[in-house]
Amino acid sequence: MRGAWRAHARTDAWSRLAVQRQGQPDRQVETGAETFPARATVTSAAERRRLWEHHIAEIPAFADYERMTEREIPVITLERVPAK
């Protein structure tokens, strides 16, 4: 997941919440008709760069977003976890 928010000067609300609550990383994820528990983790610098480059290869417009803002766009991984 990327918190690009179209190169806005601030990070989008969901990404800010994920960063602020790293001690409470569990989330409910909805994709299509499926809902499942997941753990959100803000990536390290090296992992962020690797995932970001992969994402830019898939959707080149995101390279423009990075150039258009002074902030580092967060990359957050979501890992499915067992239901409680």
C-alpha positions in Angstrom: 0.0 0.0 0.0 1.3 3.5 -0.8 0.3 6.7 0.9 0.9 8.9 -2.2 -2.3 11.0 -2.0 -1.5 12.3 -5.5 1.7 14.1 -4.2 -0.2 16.2 -1.7 2.2 17.9 0.8 0.7 15.7 3.6 0.3 12.0 4.0 -3.2 10.6 3.5 -5.2 9.9 6.7 -5.1 6.0 6.5 -1.3 6.0 6.1 -0.9 8.6 9.0 -3.0 6.3 11.2 -0.9 3.3 10.3 2.3 5.2 11.1 1.0 6.6 14.4 -0.3 3.2 15.6 2.7 1.0 14.9 2.3 -0.5 18.4 -1.3 -1.5 17.4 -0.8 -2.6 13.8 -3.9 -4.9 13.3 -6.4 -3.7 10.8 -9.5 -5.0 9.0 -8.9 -5.0 5.2 -11.7 -4.9 2.7 -11.0 -5.8 -0.9 -13.9 -6.5 -3.2 -16.3 -8.7 -1.3 -13.6 -10.1 1.0 -12.8 -8.8 4.5 -9.9 -10.1 6.6 -7.6 -9.2 9.5 -4.2 -7.9 8.5 -1.1 -6.4 10.2 0.1 -3.0 8.8 3.8 -2.3 8.9 5.6 0.8 7.7 8.5 -0.5 5.6 12.2 0.1 6.3 14.2 2.4 4.0 15.6 -0.5 1.9 12.3 -2.4 1.6 10.4 0.8 0.9 12.8 1.6 -2.0 12.5 -1.9 -3.4 8.7 -1.9 -3.3 8.4 1.7 -4.5 10.6 0.9 -7.6 8.4 -2.2 -8.3 5.3 0.0 -8.0 6.7 2.6 -10.3 7.4 -0.1 -12.9 3.7 -1.1 -12.6 2.2 2.4 -12.5 4.8 4.9 -13.9 2.7 8.0 -12.8 3.7 7.4 -9.2 7.3 8.5 -10.1 5.7 11.9 -10.9 4.1 12.0 -7.5 7.5 11.4 -5.8 9.0 14.3 -7.8 6.1 16.6 -7.0 6.4 16.4 -3.2 9.1 17.0 -0.7 7.9 14.4 1.7 8.8 10.7 1.5 5.7 8.8 0.4 5.2 6.0 2.9 4.9 2.4 1.7 3.0 0.1 4.1 2.7 -3.6 3.9 -0.4 -5.5 4.9 0.1 -9.1 6.0 -2.9 -11.3 6.5 -3.1 -12.6 10.0 -5.3 -15.3 11.6 -8.7 -14.2 12.7 -9.1 -13.8 16.5 
